[in-house]
Amino acid sequence: MTRHPNNDHSLSIQSIVNALDLERHIEGGYYRRTFQSDARAMVETDGGERYLMTSIYYLLTQESPIGHFHLNQSDIVHYYHLGDAIQYRLIFPDGTLKTVVMGSDIVAGQRLQLHVPGGVWKASQLADGSAGYGLISEAVTPGFDFADMTLGNRQKLSEEFPEHAELIEQLTWE
């Protein structure tokens, strides 16, 4: 009988980082770009030319359990792979806060996929669990470019969304 890798907590964080050739991400966690649509024409955006689509692995760990608030211009679809659940906090332009948990317990309401529209502030946080990590992938369209990402500034975000100041305090760098 083959063991499902999502239930195999014997994987170490370092073995995942090594196997997937991940590096630290500026927003927290680890990542590696796994795809960019080189075979397609670039698309024109307000920020310049971008790949039609890009994709990454993204790993949160006990050591780096938070993907701090940031805003992307592109739409992103997240795909849960393995490890512990990851909680996402989304702040929409009108101030609406949405919480979504990605994980394998779909009967309990966890999601295997999550769409985050461009222009929405997003933070993620590793849920407490036995694995000590959570691994997802993201597909971004138009393709990701660091010029299209804004890291959340605690003071500015708290002024824009005062009703979420406590959460912003917890999930921003500065």
Residue pairs with C-beta under 8 A, 6 or more apart in sequence:
5 11
5 82
6 81
6 82
6 83
6 104
9 130
9 131
11 82
11 131
11 133
13 59
13 61
13 62
13 63
13 132
13 133
16 22
16 59
16 133
16 135
17 30
17 59
20 32
20 57
20 59
21 32
22 30
22 31
22 32
22 57
22 59
23 30
23 31
23 32
24 30
24 64
25 31
25 58
25 67
26 146
26 151
27 67
27 68
27 70
27 149
27 151
28 60
28 64
28 65
28 66
28 67
28 68
29 58
29 59
29 60
29 61
29 64
29 66
29 67
29 124
30 57
30 58
30 59
30 61
30 64
31 56
31 57
31 58
31 59
32 56
32 57
33 54
33 55
33 56
33 144
34 55
34 56
34 57
34 137
35 53
35 54
35 55
36 51
36 53
36 54
36 55
36 143
37 51
37 52
37 53
37 54
37 143
38 51
40 51
40 52
40 53
41 52
42 49
42 50
42 51
42 52
43 49
43 50
43 51
43 52
43 142
43 143
45 73
45 142
45 148
46 73
47 73
47 145
47 147
47 148
48 145
48 147
50 74
50 142
50 143
50 145
50 148
51 142
51 143
52 141
52 142
52 143
53 139
53 140
53 141
53 142
53 143
54 139
54 140
54 141
54 143
54 144
55 137
55 138
55 139
55 140
56 137
56 138
56 140
56 144
57 135
57 136
57 137
58 67
58 78
58 135
58 136
58 137
58 138
59 133
59 134
59 135
59 136
60 66
60 67
60 86
60 124
60 125
60 126
60 133
60 134
61 126
61 132
61 133
62 126
62 132
62 133
65 125
65 126
66 123
66 124
66 125
66 126
66 171
67 122
67 123
67 124
67 125
68 123
68 151
68 152
68 171
68 172
68 173
69 89
69 91
69 121
69 122
69 123
69 151
69 152
69 157
69 168
69 171
69 172
70 121
70 122
70 123
70 149
70 150
70 151
70 152
71 119
71 120
71 121
71 122
71 149
71 150
71 152
72 116
72 118
72 122
72 140
72 144
72 148
72 149
73 118
73 119
73 148
73 149
74 118
74 140
74 141
74 142
74 143
74 144
74 148
75 115
75 116
75 117
75 118
75 140
75 141
76 115
76 116
76 118
76 122
76 138
76 139
76 140
77 113
77 114
77 115
77 116
77 138
77 139
78 88
78 102
78 113
78 114
78 115
78 116
78 136
78 137
78 138
79 112
79 113
79 136
79 137
79 138
79 139
80 86
80 102
80 103
80 104
80 110
80 111
80 112
80 113
80 134
80 135
80 136
81 135
81 136
81 137
82 104
82 131
82 134
82 135
83 129
83 131
83 132
83 133
83 134
83 135
84 103
84 126
84 127
84 128
84 129
84 130
84 131
84 132
84 133
84 134
85 101
85 102
85 103
85 104
85 105
85 110
85 127
85 129
85 134
86 101
86 102
86 103
86 124
86 125
86 126
86 127
86 134
86 136
87 99
87 100
87 101
87 102
87 124
87 125
87 127
88 99
88 100
88 101
88 102
88 114
88 116
88 122
88 123
88 124
89 97
89 98
89 99
89 122
89 123
89 124
89 125
89 167
89 171
90 97
90 98
90 99
90 100
90 116
90 120
90 121
90 122
91 97
91 120
91 121
91 122
91 157
91 161
91 164
92 98
92 120
92 121
93 119
93 120
95 161
95 163
95 164
97 163
97 164
97 167
100 111
100 114
101 109
101 110
101 111
101 127
102 110
102 111
102 112
102 114
102 134
102 136
103 110
103 111
103 127
103 134
104 110
104 112
106 112
116 122
121 152
121 157
121 161
123 152
123 167
123 171
123 172
125 171
126 133
126 134
127 134
151 173
152 168
152 171
152 172
152 173
153 172
153 174
154 168
154 169
154 172
154 173
154 174
157 164
157 168
157 172
158 164
158 165
158 168
158 169
161 168
